[in-house]
């Protein structure tokens, strides 16, 4: 069986036996790969630290029937330490790699890899607010997978906006005639979502906290509808924020 070399982002790892790990990689040319990294949990391992989540590596693997085997890993970008040093960045990165793991079941093109590397780089450097990077990445990743939200017109009938509601099942924004349920949404929030989708960072810096929080909740709802599951990392982060928010009587 042949070996291959590729650029990869480490999405997640879990233990195998006493010294090995199974690593899930999002590669540039081979899509999502699961491979065994032998001996990486030993202190003498030459490349164990390179195969941690959020790291970008040049990896050489031996192709197997069920799992490939990592033969070599060379670090290309060490984003892990900078991300882990800030809890908001870590939360955002954890959601992003989980989303990448799930969405690449349907789309494993090189564009997903490039998008994730760019988002992790922006997080590690603190180029923008962590929540904005996460929400922008989420919308763009879903769009690449074929689930681009309709924000400037009704997702069902195409009626020009601003629309009154947001319904993930109808593709995003929806007019009153088409919407059956769904959240009522303000034009400013839809504009925020469009800016996130386009990566209009200059405009995003002027958005208020209320609009940003509302947009984030809609992004999460849209992603979970199309992925047909709740992202565990996002749920954990949300529970943590709720637990840290004092009740009204305690303020």
VOKOL-989887 format. One line per field, with one value per residue (C-alpha): x, y, z; residue number from 1; residue in one letter. Coordinates in pm, 1 decimal. Example, Ala and Ser with C-alpha at 12.3 -4.5 7.8 and 13.67 -1.06 7.14 Angstrom:
BEGIN
u 1230.0|1367.0;
v -450.0|-106.0;
w 780.0|714.0;
logu 1|2;
zator a|s;
END
This chain:
BEGIN
u 0.0|136.5|245.3|152.2|247.4|6.1|-56.1|-300.0|-477.2|-512.7|-882.6|-883.6|-698.1|-775.0|-566.0|-492.9|-322.4|-45.9|159.5|-27.4|-291.3|-549.0|-541.2|-811.0|-662.1|-816.8|-574.3|-542.8|-548.2|-685.2|-983.6|-1039.1|-797.1|-784.7|-439.1|-247.1|48.3|258.2|450.2|357.8|258.8|611.0|834.2|1094.3|856.9|1002.8|673.6|409.6|374.6|317.8|7.1|-211.2|-541.0|-513.6|-164.2|-85.3|163.4|330.8|249.3|360.1|130.5|120.7|-218.6|-397.2|-727.9|-910.5|-659.2|-351.4|-21.3|166.6|530.1|649.9|509.7|679.1|529.5|413.0|218.2|203.4|-127.9|-204.1|-15.2|-150.2|-505.8|-486.0|-353.5|-690.0|-1008.1|-1236.4|-999.6|-982.8|-1363.3|-1394.5|-1121.2|-1278.1|-1610.4|-1438.8|-1247.3|-1559.1|-1755.5|-1479.7|-1485.1|-1858.8|-1901.1|-1624.5|-1830.5|-2019.1|-1744.5|-1376.2|-1239.0|-917.4|-1118.4|-1237.7|-877.8|-768.5|-1065.1|-991.1|-619.2|-705.9|-955.3|-713.2|-440.5|-672.8|-766.5|-407.3|-305.5|-611.6|-689.1|-1062.1|-1307.0|-1306.4|-1684.9|-1682.5|-1411.7|-1609.2|-1938.9|-1778.1|-1598.3|-1919.5|-2121.9|-1845.1|-1781.8|-2150.7|-2164.3|-1874.5|-2063.6|-2366.9|-2567.1|-2514.6|-2779.5|-3010.1|-2987.6|-3078.4|-3395.7|-3649.0|-3490.0|-3813.5|-3979.6|-3689.1|-3873.3|-3617.4|-3545.1|-3526.1|-3709.7|-3898.2|-3799.2|-3511.1|-3601.4|-3309.9|-3540.5|-3619.3|-3256.3|-3221.7|-3419.6|-3789.4|-4076.6|-4398.0|-4587.5|-4344.2|-4237.0|-4411.8|-4272.2|-3907.5|-3754.9|-3849.0|-3528.4|-3429.0|-3273.4|-2956.5|-2905.1|-2947.3|-2698.0|-2460.3|-2495.4|-2424.8|-2111.6|-1997.1|-2053.8|-1858.3|-1585.0|-1647.2|-1431.7|-1430.1|-1809.0|-1822.1|-1614.3|-1895.2|-2170.3|-2324.8|-2310.1|-2683.5|-2679.0|-2363.0|-2505.6|-2831.6|-2645.8|-2431.3|-2738.4|-2885.9|-2557.3|-2555.7|-2918.4|-2852.6|-2546.1|-2718.1|-3018.1|-2807.1|-2564.6|-2860.2|-2672.7|-2565.6|-2199.6|-2072.2|-1802.2|-2053.0|-2297.2|-2022.1|-1916.6|-2275.7|-2329.5|-2011.8|-2129.3|-2467.1|-2306.4|-2079.8|-2367.5|-2508.9|-2882.1|-3072.8|-3114.6|-2737.5|-2630.7;
v 0.0|346.2|629.3|991.4|1336.8|1622.1|1940.4|1880.6|2041.9|1828.0|1822.8|1587.7|1302.3|1014.5|754.1|414.0|159.0|271.1|496.8|556.3|799.9|809.5|1151.3|1296.3|1520.7|1754.3|1737.2|1956.5|1683.3|1369.3|1508.6|1389.0|1119.9|909.5|775.9|601.9|794.1|528.4|604.3|974.9|964.9|866.2|1150.2|1038.2|1087.7|1315.2|1447.2|1388.7|1759.9|1839.8|1621.6|1819.2|1992.9|2324.9|2243.1|2262.3|1999.2|1854.5|1489.6|1168.9|868.7|506.5|417.1|135.2|-45.2|117.0|352.9|510.6|533.1|856.4|811.4|1169.7|1509.1|1845.6|2155.7|2427.9|2650.7|2618.6|2783.0|2562.4|2757.1|3099.6|2967.4|2776.2|3085.6|3262.5|3082.9|3256.2|3165.2|2807.6|2781.2|2918.0|2690.5|2384.8|2457.0|2517.5|2190.1|1997.6|2168.2|2089.0|1725.5|1702.2|1912.3|1734.1|1416.6|1587.0|1808.4|1720.8|1968.3|2165.6|2484.5|2358.6|2302.0|2648.9|2811.1|2637.4|2723.8|3089.0|3096.2|2934.2|3179.1|3474.5|3334.9|3272.0|3624.7|3785.3|3965.9|3997.6|3914.6|3538.3|3510.1|3696.1|3464.0|3159.8|3280.5|3388.1|3054.5|2864.4|3042.5|3013.6|2647.2|2566.7|2767.4|2564.0|2246.6|2368.7|2522.4|2893.1|3093.4|3332.2|3664.3|3940.4|3776.1|3515.3|3172.2|3018.6|3260.9|3495.2|3806.8|4088.1|4172.6|4287.1|3975.7|3949.3|3603.6|3357.4|2992.7|2747.5|2496.1|2755.7|2843.7|3145.6|3467.5|3425.6|3664.4|3657.3|3483.9|3191.0|3162.9|2914.3|2983.9|3075.3|3364.6|3722.4|3900.5|4264.0|4397.7|4490.2|4125.9|4002.7|4264.8|4135.4|3781.5|3902.5|4081.4|3764.3|3560.6|3810.1|3866.3|4241.6|4292.1|4671.4|4684.1|4411.4|4617.2|4874.8|4626.4|4633.2|4346.6|4272.0|4231.1|4020.1|3786.7|3747.0|3677.0|3414.0|3229.8|3225.4|3098.5|2814.2|2725.0|2727.0|2503.1|2254.3|2226.7|2140.9|1916.2|1748.6|1750.0|1976.1|2070.3|1949.8|2214.1|2495.4|2346.3|2321.8|2681.0|2802.8|2622.3|2780.5|3129.1|3073.0|2941.5|3246.4|3493.0|3599.0|3573.9|3901.9|3885.4|3839.8|4145.9;
w 0.0|-90.3|133.2|72.5|192.8|255.7|452.4|737.9|1031.7|1343.7|1433.5|1731.5|1896.4|2128.8|2302.3|2162.3|2383.8|2617.0|2390.9|2064.4|1947.2|1671.5|1508.9|1285.2|1018.3|763.9|474.2|169.2|-96.0|74.6|265.9|618.8|734.5|1050.0|1125.6|1403.0|1543.9|1711.9|2028.6|2036.6|2403.8|2506.1|2623.6|2369.6|2075.2|1807.2|1674.0|1942.8|2027.5|1660.7|1644.0|1882.9|1795.3|1603.8|1472.5|1100.0|985.3|680.0|735.6|568.7|611.7|512.0|367.9|549.4|510.5|798.2|954.6|802.0|992.1|1052.7|950.3|985.0|1086.9|1040.5|1199.9|959.0|1198.2|1576.3|1662.6|1962.4|2230.6|2130.6|2110.5|2440.2|2622.0|2578.1|2686.5|2432.3|2151.4|2277.2|2288.0|1935.5|1796.9|1961.7|1792.0|1458.0|1449.0|1554.7|1278.9|1028.3|1139.8|1081.0|769.0|579.3|587.4|302.8|159.5|179.7|-73.7|-33.0|19.9|359.8|464.0|350.2|525.0|855.3|845.8|785.2|1071.2|1316.6|1211.7|1271.7|1612.7|1718.2|1620.1|1775.8|1450.3|1527.5|1804.3|1863.9|1832.3|1499.8|1362.8|1474.8|1329.2|1002.3|970.6|1043.4|775.4|516.8|589.2|554.9|231.7|88.3|180.1|-18.1|266.1|203.3|392.3|210.9|395.5|148.9|22.9|131.3|112.7|-14.7|-257.2|-330.5|-221.1|-163.2|198.2|460.8|574.7|899.5|1019.4|1020.3|952.0|902.1|731.3|462.1|405.0|632.9|605.4|530.4|463.3|667.1|385.1|371.7|733.5|954.4|1294.5|1312.4|1501.1|1427.3|1330.3|1303.4|978.4|1172.6|1271.3|913.1|803.3|1069.8|932.7|579.0|696.9|872.8|558.3|348.9|608.8|617.7|927.8|919.4|939.2|1203.8|1443.5|1466.1|1557.8|1905.8|2152.8|2133.9|1754.7|1772.1|2036.1|1846.4|1522.1|1697.1|1823.1|1471.4|1326.4|1580.4|1504.8|1130.5|1164.4|1392.8|1159.9|856.5|1042.2|1216.6|1546.0|1828.7|1830.8|2168.3|2198.8|2140.5|2393.7|2656.5|2592.8|2617.8|2948.2|3081.4|2987.7|3148.7|3467.2|3488.9|3442.5|3780.4|3838.1|3852.4|4227.3|4273.9|4075.8;
logu 1|2|3|4|5|6|7|8|9|10|11|12|13|14|15|16|17|18|19|20|21|22|23|24|25|26|27|28|29|30|31|32|33|34|35|36|37|38|39|40|41|42|43|44|45|46|47|48|49|50|51|52|53|54|55|56|57|58|59|60|61|62|63|64|65|66|67|68|69|70|71|72|73|74|75|76|77|78|79|80|81|82|83|84|85|86|87|88|89|90|91|92|93|94|95|96|97|98|99|100|101|102|103|104|105|106|107|108|109|110|111|112|113|114|115|116|117|118|119|120|121|122|123|124|125|126|127|128|129|130|131|132|133|134|135|136|137|138|139|140|141|142|143|144|145|146|147|148|149|150|151|152|153|154|155|156|157|158|159|160|161|162|163|164|165|166|167|168|169|170|171|172|173|174|175|176|177|178|179|180|181|182|183|184|185|186|187|188|189|190|191|192|193|194|195|196|197|198|199|200|201|202|203|204|205|206|207|208|209|210|211|212|213|214|215|216|217|218|219|220|221|222|223|224|225|226|227|228|229|230|231|232|233|234|235|236|237|238|239|240|241|242|243|244|245|246|247|248|249|250|251;
zator x|x|x|x|x|x|x|x|x|x|x|x|x|x|x|x|x|x|x|x|x|x|x|x|x|x|x|x|x|x|x|x|x|x|x|x|x|x|x|x|x|x|x|x|x|x|x|x|x|x|x|x|x|x|x|x|x|x|x|x|x|x|x|x|x|x|x|x|x|x|x|x|x|x|x|x|x|x|x|x|x|x|x|x|x|x|x|x|x|x|x|x|x|x|x|x|x|x|x|x|x|x|x|x|x|x|x|x|x|x|x|x|x|x|x|x|x|x|x|x|x|x|x|x|x|x|x|x|x|x|x|x|x|x|x|x|x|x|x|x|x|x|x|x|x|x|x|x|x|x|x|x|x|x|x|x|x|x|x|x|x|x|x|x|x|x|x|x|x|x|x|x|x|x|x|x|x|x|x|x|x|x|x|x|x|x|x|x|x|x|x|x|x|x|x|x|x|x|x|x|x|x|x|x|x|x|x|x|x|x|x|x|x|x|x|x|x|x|x|x|x|x|x|x|x|x|x|x|x|x|x|x|x|x|x|x|x|x|x|x|x|x|x|x|x|x|x|x|x|x|x;
END
